[in-house]
Amino acid sequence: MEKEEIMSETTTTKEEAKQDRPTLKEYLSLGEMWGYFFRKKDPNRPTNFNLKMMHGINKISILIFLAGIIYLVIKNLF
């Protein structure tokens, strides 16, 4: 009897599962990335050379990745 109760509580309908899925607009939102590149400097945040270099390399890698994705899309469309 307990297994049946647990199974009935954990199963969801197709409509409920559809509501929980993210939309295409949420997948393509660039707000967090835009904020990462163009945020204001926080004076309370400690500055460290290693931290600056890590963020700089991270920004470069994001830009190269996006350039590669754009290249692949253009290459496959034209």
C-alpha positions in Angstrom: 0.0 0.0 0.0 2.8 2.4 0.8 4.5 1.9 -2.6 1.2 2.9 -4.4 0.9 6.1 -2.3 4.5 7.1 -3.0 4.1 6.4 -6.7 0.9 8.5 -6.9 2.6 11.4 -5.1 5.6 11.4 -7.4 3.9 11.1 -10.7 3.0 14.2 -12.5 0.7 14.8 -15.4 1.9 16.0 -18.8 0.5 19.4 -18.2 2.3 19.8 -14.9 5.6 18.7 -16.5 5.1 21.1 -19.4 4.7 24.0 -17.0 7.9 23.2 -15.2 10.1 23.2 -18.4 12.0 26.3 -19.3 10.9 28.2 -22.4 13.1 29.0 -25.4 13.2 32.6 -24.2 14.7 31.5 -20.9 17.4 29.5 -22.7 18.4 32.4 -24.9 18.4 35.1 -22.3 21.7 36.8 -22.0 21.1 38.9 -19.0 23.5 37.1 -16.7 26.3 37.1 -19.2 25.6 40.8 -20.1 25.9 41.6 -16.4 29.1 39.7 -16.1 30.8 41.7 -18.8 29.4 45.1 -17.9 29.0 45.3 -14.1 30.1 48.1 -11.9 33.2 47.7 -9.8 32.3 46.9 -6.2 34.6 48.9 -3.8 33.9 46.4 -1.0 35.1 43.4 -3.0 38.8 42.6 -2.4 41.0 42.9 -5.4 43.6 40.3 -6.2 45.8 39.9 -9.3 44.9 36.2 -9.6 41.2 36.9 -9.4 41.5 39.6 -12.1 43.4 37.3 -14.4 40.9 34.5 -13.8 38.0 36.8 -14.8 39.9 38.1 -17.8 40.6 34.7 -19.1 37.0 33.6 -18.5 35.7 36.6 -20.5 38.0 35.8 -23.4 36.9 32.2 -23.4 33.2 33.2 -23.4 33.8 35.5 -26.4 35.7 32.9 -28.3 33.0 30.3 -27.6 30.3 32.7 -28.8 32.3 33.6 -31.9 32.7 29.9 -32.7 28.9 29.3 -32.3 28.2 32.3 -34.6 30.7 30.9 -37.2 29.1 27.5 -37.1 25.6 28.9 -37.5 26.6 31.1 -40.4 28.6 28.3 -42.1 25.6 25.9 -41.9 23.1 28.5 -43.1 25.0 29.8 -46.1 
